[in-house]
Amino acid sequence: MPQLSDRASAITQAKDNINNGEFYQTLARRVAMETESQNPDAAEVLSAYLKQEIQPYMTQLGFECEQFDNPVAGKPPLMIATRIESASSKTLLLYGHGDVTDGQAELWMEGTHPWKMAQIGDKLFGRGTADNKGQHTINLMALATVLKQRDGHLGYNVKVLFEMSEEVGSTGLEQFCREHKDALHADLFLASDGPRLNAATPTIFLGSRGVCQFRLRCQTGNGARHSGNWGGVITNAAIRLNHALATLVSKTGQVLPASLKAPAPQGLAASIMQALPVGGNAGDPNLNNDWGETHLTKGERLFGSNTLEVIALGAGNIVKPVGAIPDSAEAVCHLRIVPGTDWENLVANLQDHFVSQDMEDIEVIYEGGYNATRLDPTHPWVSFVQNSMQASLEQEVTVLPNLGGTIPNHCFADVLALPTVWMPHSYPSCNQHAPDEHILVSVAEQGLASAAGVFWDLGDAWPC
């Protein structure tokens, strides 16, 4: 039997973490920690995940760890782990988040539970398996393997930033990055979050669509009034709100105001998007060919276009309705944006729009969001990671100009001015944020191989 090269041996050993049970045991221990950042009673366990779980692991790898209070008072902490081999060496910055969404234990299928990891076939079930405990566990295990194979010398420095509030909008992360620029100084950024294009397609993406969450509110000041006694002579807030929404998005999902529309996809990014397959895999939702910007391909619609989604809508009591005209109505909306969108003037633009529609009674309340980011696909860091993964997996790797969803990439691309590549180890139907969240063992194994290959190759040749 031919002897494996050092690189091939590192990849084999990284994948062995699946077969020897190390990956399962480590991830199960992390999943068992109920790190719900939306839960006000979870402050202690959110901190413990960093101090009791991550810090000991990183210390064994030669990292120095420091935990920091969130710059936003009362919000979960952050940690920087640093491993410096030489002050003159290049530095790679990694990232992960240990917080998760609400467990929703009562909604999981029989045999699974958010805080007790279970394997059924190729699926590992548990809250955080896909988002994000499983993904950063894969990267850290791969890094540990390469360190061991290289006798403790990578040939470059590594810093890792962990946060515990990603699922509540990465509260404080941007400010933290601004305040700790020196500590986070690096040359390249690599992280894993979100899904690959589909379960069978290894993928990297170079940024993400941004998101602006805003609330539209209509209030009449009349209180709830009998629909028979007052119907026809007083304003119905629910009707006003629904007409307001209809001026923003068409009945088939097209964004209507010019100020909310995306610039047309162009250049290499557009060419990449046009060739991307979307949907059609097991567990995927049914696509609507007539929804959204139908002059674009599905790939351009998902990755290169703005969309306006109503994610919550309310007036009166839908469960126990009474015969009254509602005094108020509200809608919570997500505007998913691509680079080039005038998102900073969103509120002013919406207010001007409603004035032009004779709807000054519609209040616009901005609730936060992230800017859109996208690394130039021709950047050498992109081809380096793609080629490394293809060599490790012996399979073509797809490049997405940006994720369709939103992650806090602006903190790294804009605030820290780093070339950003994301190497996801999950897939679109992983049920993240929902009951029965899971990661695929087969994808995790590919993730271990991919990450080990990239970490190894960086030690041989820095890309830029």
C-alpha positions as CSV (number, residue, x, y, z in Angstrom):
1,M,0.0,0.0,0.0
2,P,1.5,3.4,-1.0
3,Q,2.4,5.7,1.9
4,L,0.1,8.7,2.3
5,S,1.7,12.2,1.9
6,D,1.7,14.3,5.0
7,R,-1.2,16.3,3.6
8,A,-3.2,13.3,2.8
9,S,-2.5,11.8,6.2
10,A,-3.7,15.0,7.9
11,I,-7.0,14.8,5.9
12,T,-7.4,11.1,6.8
13,Q,-6.8,11.7,10.4
14,A,-9.2,14.7,10.5
15,K,-12.0,12.5,9.0
16,D,-11.2,9.8,11.5
17,N,-12.8,12.0,14.2
18,I,-16.1,10.8,12.8
19,N,-15.2,7.1,13.0
20,N,-13.5,7.1,16.4
21,G,-16.4,9.0,18.0
22,E,-14.5,12.1,19.0
23,F,-16.6,14.4,16.8
24,Y,-19.8,12.9,18.2
25,Q,-18.8,13.1,21.8
26,T,-17.5,16.6,21.6
27,L,-20.5,18.0,19.7
28,A,-22.9,16.1,22.0
29,R,-21.3,17.8,25.0
30,R,-21.6,21.2,23.4
31,V,-25.2,20.6,22.2
32,A,-26.1,19.7,25.8
33,M,-25.3,23.3,26.9
34,E,-28.6,25.2,26.5
35,T,-27.0,28.4,25.1
36,E,-30.2,30.2,24.0
37,S,-29.2,33.8,23.6
38,Q,-32.9,34.8,23.4
39,N,-33.4,33.5,26.9
40,P,-32.8,36.1,29.6
41,D,-32.1,33.2,32.1
42,A,-29.3,31.8,30.0
43,A,-26.5,34.3,30.9
44,E,-24.6,31.8,33.0
45,V,-24.5,29.0,30.5
46,L,-23.6,31.4,27.6
47,S,-20.5,32.5,29.5
48,A,-19.8,28.9,30.6
49,Y,-19.7,27.7,27.0
50,L,-16.7,29.9,26.4
51,K,-15.0,29.4,29.7
52,Q,-15.7,25.7,30.4
53,E,-16.0,24.3,26.9
54,I,-14.1,26.4,24.3
55,Q,-11.2,27.8,26.4
56,P,-9.8,24.5,27.7
57,Y,-9.9,23.1,24.1
58,M,-8.1,26.1,22.7
59,T,-5.6,26.2,25.5
60,Q,-4.6,22.6,24.6
61,L,-3.9,23.8,21.1
62,G,-1.5,26.5,22.3
63,F,-3.9,29.4,22.2
64,E,-4.1,32.2,24.8
65,C,-7.8,33.0,25.5
66,E,-9.3,36.2,26.8
67,Q,-13.0,36.6,27.5
68,F,-14.6,40.1,27.2
69,D,-17.8,41.7,28.3
70,N,-20.1,42.6,25.5
71,P,-19.8,46.4,24.8
72,V,-23.6,46.4,25.0
73,A,-24.4,46.2,28.7
74,G,-26.1,43.0,29.7
75,K,-25.5,41.1,26.5
76,P,-23.5,37.9,26.1
77,P,-19.7,37.9,26.3
78,L,-17.1,37.3,23.5
79,M,-13.7,35.6,23.4
80,I,-10.5,36.1,21.4
81,A,-8.2,33.1,21.2
82,T,-4.7,33.8,19.9
83,R,-1.9,31.6,18.7
84,I,1.2,33.5,17.6
85,E,4.0,31.5,16.1
86,S,6.0,34.6,14.9
87,A,5.3,38.3,14.9
88,S,6.5,38.4,11.3
89,S,4.1,35.6,10.1
90,K,0.8,36.1,8.4
91,T,-2.3,35.7,10.4
92,L,-5.6,33.9,9.8
93,L,-8.8,35.0,11.6
94,L,-11.5,32.3,12.3
95,Y,-14.9,32.9,13.8
96,G,-17.7,30.9,15.4
97,H,-20.8,31.5,17.6
98,G,-21.8,29.3,20.4
99,D,-25.3,30.6,21.0
100,V,-28.4,29.0,19.6
101,T,-32.1,29.7,19.1
102,D,-35.0,28.6,21.3
103,G,-34.9,24.8,21.7
104,Q,-38.7,24.2,21.0
105,A,-38.3,20.8,22.7
106,E,-42.0,20.0,22.5
107,L,-42.0,20.2,18.7
108,W,-39.2,17.8,17.9
109,M,-40.0,14.4,16.5
110,E,-39.9,11.2,18.5
111,G,-36.4,10.1,19.3
112,T,-34.8,13.6,19.0
113,H,-34.4,16.4,21.5
114,P,-32.7,19.8,21.2
115,W,-30.3,19.2,24.1
116,K,-29.6,15.5,23.6
117,M,-27.8,14.7,20.4
118,A,-29.1,11.7,18.5
119,Q,-28.0,10.0,15.3
120,I,-30.6,8.7,12.8
121,G,-29.0,7.5,9.6
122,D,-26.9,10.2,8.2
123,K,-28.4,12.9,10.4
124,L,-27.1,14.2,13.8
125,F,-30.0,15.9,15.6
126,G,-29.7,18.6,18.2
127,R,-29.9,22.4,18.6
128,G,-26.7,23.9,17.3
129,T,-25.5,20.9,15.3
130,A,-25.8,23.0,12.1
131,D,-25.9,26.5,13.6
132,N,-23.2,26.9,14.7
133,K,-21.7,24.4,17.2
134,G,-21.2,21.7,14.7
135,Q,-19.6,23.9,12.1
136,H,-17.0,25.5,14.4
137,T,-16.3,22.1,16.0
138,I,-15.4,20.8,12.6
139,N,-12.9,23.6,11.9
140,L,-11.3,23.4,15.4
141,M,-10.9,19.6,15.1
142,A,-9.3,20.0,11.6
143,L,-7.0,22.6,12.9
144,A,-6.0,20.4,15.9
145,T,-5.2,17.5,13.4
146,V,-3.0,19.7,11.2
147,L,-1.2,21.1,14.2
148,K,-0.5,17.5,15.4
149,Q,0.6,16.4,11.9
150,R,2.9,19.4,11.6
151,D,4.5,18.8,15.0
152,G,2.9,21.9,16.5
153,H,4.1,24.3,13.9
154,L,1.6,25.7,11.3
155,G,3.8,28.3,9.7
156,Y,1.3,31.1,10.4
157,N,-0.6,32.7,13.2
158,V,-4.2,32.0,14.0
159,K,-6.8,34.1,15.9
160,V,-10.3,32.9,16.7
161,L,-13.2,35.2,17.6
162,F,-16.2,33.6,19.4
163,E,-19.4,35.4,20.1
164,M,-22.5,34.3,22.0
165,S,-25.2,36.7,20.6
166,E,-25.3,35.9,16.8
167,E,-28.9,34.6,17.1
168,V,-30.0,37.9,18.5
169,G,-28.4,40.0,15.8
170,S,-24.8,39.8,16.9
171,T,-25.5,42.5,19.4
172,G,-22.3,44.4,20.2
173,L,-20.1,42.5,17.6
174,E,-19.5,45.4,15.3
175,Q,-18.6,47.7,18.2
176,F,-16.4,45.0,19.7
177,C,-14.5,44.7,16.4
178,R,-14.0,48.4,16.2
179,E,-12.7,48.6,19.7
180,H,-10.4,45.6,19.4
181,K,-9.1,46.1,15.9
182,D,-5.5,45.6,17.0
183,A,-6.2,42.3,18.8
184,L,-8.1,41.0,15.8
185,H,-5.6,42.2,13.2
186,A,-5.2,39.5,10.6
187,D,-4.5,39.0,6.9
188,L,-7.3,36.6,5.9
189,F,-10.6,35.5,7.3
190,L,-12.2,32.1,7.1
191,A,-15.3,30.8,8.9
192,S,-18.1,28.3,8.6
193,D,-21.8,29.2,9.0
194,G,-24.9,28.9,6.9
195,P,-25.6,26.2,4.2
196,R,-23.8,25.0,1.2
197,L,-25.7,25.2,-2.1
198,N,-27.2,21.7,-1.5
199,A,-26.2,18.6,0.4
200,A,-24.2,17.1,-2.5
201,T,-22.3,20.3,-3.5
202,P,-19.3,21.5,-1.6
203,T,-19.5,25.3,-1.5
204,I,-17.8,28.5,-0.5
205,F,-19.4,31.9,-0.3
206,L,-17.8,35.3,-0.2
207,G,-20.2,37.4,1.8
208,S,-23.9,37.7,2.4
209,R,-27.0,39.6,1.5
210,G,-27.7,42.2,4.1
211,V,-30.9,42.5,6.0
212,C,-33.0,45.5,7.3
213,Q,-35.7,44.6,9.8
214,F,-38.4,47.2,10.1
215,R,-41.9,47.5,11.5
216,L,-44.8,49.2,9.9
217,R,-47.5,50.4,12.3
218,C,-50.9,52.0,11.8
219,Q,-52.7,53.4,14.9
220,T,-56.0,55.3,14.7
221,G,-56.3,56.3,18.4
222,N,-59.9,55.2,18.5
223,G,-59.5,52.0,20.5
224,A,-61.4,48.9,19.4
225,R,-64.8,49.9,18.2
226,H,-67.9,47.8,17.3
227,S,-67.8,47.0,13.6
228,G,-71.5,47.5,13.2
229,N,-71.9,50.7,15.2
230,W,-68.9,52.4,13.7
231,G,-68.1,50.5,10.5
232,G,-68.0,52.8,7.5
233,V,-67.2,56.0,9.3
234,I,-63.9,55.2,11.1
235,T,-60.6,54.0,9.8
236,N,-59.8,50.3,9.9
237,A,-56.0,50.1,10.8
238,A,-55.7,46.6,9.4
239,I,-57.1,47.6,6.0
240,R,-54.8,50.7,5.9
241,L,-51.7,48.5,6.7
242,N,-52.5,45.9,4.1
243,H,-52.9,48.6,1.4
244,A,-49.6,50.1,2.6
245,L,-47.9,46.7,2.2
246,A,-49.4,46.4,-1.3
247,T,-47.5,49.5,-2.3
248,L,-44.2,48.0,-1.4
249,V,-44.4,44.5,-2.9
250,S,-46.6,43.1,-5.6
251,K,-49.0,40.1,-5.3
252,T,-46.3,38.0,-6.9
253,G,-43.3,39.2,-4.8
254,Q,-41.8,42.0,-6.9
255,V,-40.3,44.9,-4.9
256,L,-42.1,48.1,-6.1
257,P,-40.5,51.3,-4.9
258,A,-37.4,52.2,-6.8
259,S,-35.5,53.1,-3.5
260,L,-35.9,49.4,-2.4
261,K,-34.9,47.8,-5.6
262,A,-31.5,46.1,-6.1
263,P,-29.0,47.1,-8.8
264,A,-29.0,44.6,-11.6
265,P,-26.5,41.7,-11.2
266,Q,-23.5,42.2,-13.4
267,G,-20.0,41.0,-14.2
268,L,-18.5,37.8,-13.0
269,A,-20.8,37.6,-9.9
270,A,-23.9,37.7,-12.2
271,S,-22.4,34.9,-14.4
272,I,-21.8,32.7,-11.4
273,M,-25.3,33.3,-10.1
274,Q,-26.9,32.5,-13.5
275,A,-25.4,29.0,-13.5
276,L,-26.4,28.1,-10.0
277,P,-29.1,25.4,-9.5
278,V,-31.7,26.3,-6.9
279,G,-34.0,23.8,-5.1
280,G,-35.2,20.4,-6.3
281,N,-33.5,18.5,-3.6
282,A,-35.0,16.3,-0.8
283,G,-36.5,18.5,1.9
284,D,-36.4,21.7,-0.2
285,P,-39.6,23.7,-0.4
286,N,-41.7,24.0,-3.6
287,L,-40.4,26.8,-5.8
288,N,-42.8,29.3,-7.5
289,N,-41.5,30.1,-11.0
290,D,-43.7,33.2,-11.1
291,W,-42.6,34.7,-7.8
292,G,-40.1,37.6,-7.4
293,E,-38.0,39.2,-10.2
294,T,-38.9,36.7,-12.9
295,H,-36.7,38.4,-15.5
296,L,-33.8,37.0,-13.4
297,T,-32.6,33.4,-13.1
298,K,-33.4,31.6,-9.8
299,G,-29.8,32.0,-8.8
300,E,-29.9,35.7,-9.4
301,R,-33.2,36.0,-7.5
302,L,-31.8,34.2,-4.5
303,F,-28.3,35.6,-4.3
304,G,-28.3,38.8,-6.4
305,S,-31.7,40.5,-5.8
306,N,-33.5,42.4,-3.1
307,T,-36.6,40.8,-1.6
308,L,-39.2,42.2,0.8
309,E,-40.7,39.6,3.1
310,V,-43.5,40.1,5.7
311,I,-42.4,37.9,8.5
312,A,-45.1,38.8,11.0
313,L,-48.5,40.4,10.6
314,G,-51.1,41.3,13.3
315,A,-54.3,43.1,14.0
316,G,-57.0,42.2,16.5
317,N,-57.1,38.7,17.9
318,I,-57.0,36.0,15.2
319,V,-57.5,33.2,17.7
320,K,-60.5,34.7,19.5
321,P,-61.8,37.4,17.2
322,V,-64.4,39.9,18.4
323,G,-66.7,42.1,16.4
324,A,-64.6,45.2,16.6
325,I,-62.6,47.3,14.2
326,P,-59.0,47.1,15.3
327,D,-57.4,50.2,16.6
328,S,-53.9,49.2,15.5
329,A,-52.1,46.9,13.0
330,E,-48.5,46.0,12.6
331,A,-46.3,44.2,10.2
332,V,-42.6,43.2,10.7
333,C,-40.7,43.1,7.5
334,H,-37.3,41.9,6.2
335,L,-35.7,43.7,3.3
336,R,-32.9,41.4,2.1
337,I,-30.4,43.5,0.2
338,V,-27.4,43.1,-2.0
339,P,-24.4,45.5,-2.3
340,G,-25.4,48.9,-3.9
341,T,-28.7,49.2,-2.0
342,D,-29.4,52.6,-0.3
343,W,-30.1,50.8,3.0
344,E,-28.9,53.6,5.3
345,N,-31.7,55.9,4.1
346,L,-34.4,53.1,4.4
347,V,-36.6,54.9,6.9
348,A,-36.5,58.2,5.1
349,N,-37.2,56.6,1.8
350,L,-40.1,54.6,3.2
351,Q,-41.6,57.7,4.8
352,D,-41.3,59.6,1.6
353,H,-42.9,56.7,-0.2
354,F,-45.9,56.6,2.1
355,V,-46.4,60.4,1.8
356,S,-46.5,60.0,-1.9
357,Q,-49.2,57.4,-1.4
358,D,-51.3,59.6,0.9
359,M,-50.5,57.2,3.7
360,E,-48.8,59.5,6.3
361,D,-50.5,57.5,9.0
362,I,-48.1,54.6,8.4
363,E,-45.3,54.7,11.0
364,V,-41.9,53.2,10.0
365,I,-39.8,51.8,12.9
366,Y,-36.3,50.5,12.0
367,E,-35.2,47.6,14.2
368,G,-31.7,46.9,13.0
369,G,-29.8,44.9,10.4
370,Y,-26.5,44.2,8.6
371,N,-25.0,45.7,5.4
372,A,-24.5,43.5,2.4
373,T,-20.9,42.3,1.6
374,R,-19.3,40.4,-1.3
375,L,-15.6,39.7,-1.8
376,D,-14.4,40.1,-5.4
377,P,-14.6,36.5,-6.9
378,T,-11.2,37.1,-8.6
379,H,-9.4,37.7,-5.2
380,P,-6.6,35.1,-4.8
381,W,-8.0,33.9,-1.4
382,V,-11.1,32.7,-3.3
383,S,-9.3,30.4,-5.7
384,F,-6.9,29.3,-3.0
385,V,-9.7,27.9,-0.8
386,Q,-11.6,26.5,-3.8
387,N,-8.6,24.7,-5.2
388,S,-7.6,23.4,-1.8
389,M,-11.0,22.0,-1.2
390,Q,-11.2,20.4,-4.7
391,A,-7.8,18.7,-4.0
392,S,-9.0,17.4,-0.7
393,L,-12.5,16.2,-1.8
394,E,-11.6,15.3,-5.4
395,Q,-14.9,17.1,-6.3
396,E,-15.8,20.4,-7.9
397,V,-16.5,23.2,-5.4
398,T,-19.1,25.8,-6.1
399,V,-18.4,29.5,-5.5
400,L,-21.4,31.7,-4.4
401,P,-20.7,35.4,-4.6
402,N,-22.7,35.7,-1.4
403,L,-25.0,33.8,0.8
404,G,-28.8,34.4,0.3
405,G,-29.2,34.8,4.0
406,T,-27.4,37.2,6.3
407,I,-24.5,36.7,8.7
408,P,-22.4,39.5,10.3
409,N,-19.7,39.4,7.6
410,H,-19.7,43.2,7.5
411,C,-17.8,43.2,10.8
412,F,-14.9,41.3,9.1
413,A,-15.1,42.7,5.6
414,D,-15.9,46.3,6.4
415,V,-14.7,47.0,10.0
416,L,-11.6,44.8,9.9
417,A,-11.1,45.1,6.1
418,L,-10.4,41.4,5.6
419,P,-10.8,39.2,2.5
420,T,-13.7,36.9,3.7
421,V,-14.4,33.4,2.6
422,W,-17.0,31.2,4.2
423,M,-16.8,27.4,4.0
424,P,-20.2,26.0,5.1
425,H,-20.6,22.5,6.6
426,S,-24.4,22.4,6.5
427,Y,-27.1,22.3,3.9
428,P,-30.4,24.3,3.2
429,S,-32.8,21.7,4.7
430,C,-30.9,21.3,8.0
431,N,-33.9,22.8,10.0
432,Q,-31.8,25.4,11.6
433,H,-33.9,27.6,13.9
434,A,-36.6,25.0,13.7
435,P,-37.5,21.7,15.4
436,D,-35.3,18.7,14.3
437,E,-32.2,20.8,13.5
438,H,-29.5,18.5,12.3
439,I,-26.1,18.2,10.5
440,L,-25.3,15.5,8.0
441,V,-22.5,13.2,9.0
442,S,-21.4,12.9,5.3
443,V,-21.2,16.7,5.0
444,A,-19.3,16.9,8.4
445,E,-16.8,14.4,7.1
446,Q,-16.3,16.5,4.0
447,G,-16.0,19.6,6.2
448,L,-13.2,18.0,8.2
449,A,-11.3,17.1,5.1
450,S,-11.9,20.5,3.5
451,A,-10.8,22.5,6.6
452,A,-7.7,20.3,7.2
453,G,-6.7,20.7,3.6
454,V,-7.0,24.5,3.8
455,F,-5.1,24.7,7.1
456,W,-2.4,22.5,5.7
457,D,-2.0,24.4,2.4
458,L,-1.7,27.8,4.2
459,G,1.4,26.4,5.9
460,D,2.9,25.6,2.5
461,A,2.0,28.8,0.5
462,W,0.2,31.9,1.7
463,P,-2.1,33.1,-1.1
464,C,-1.6,36.8,-1.1
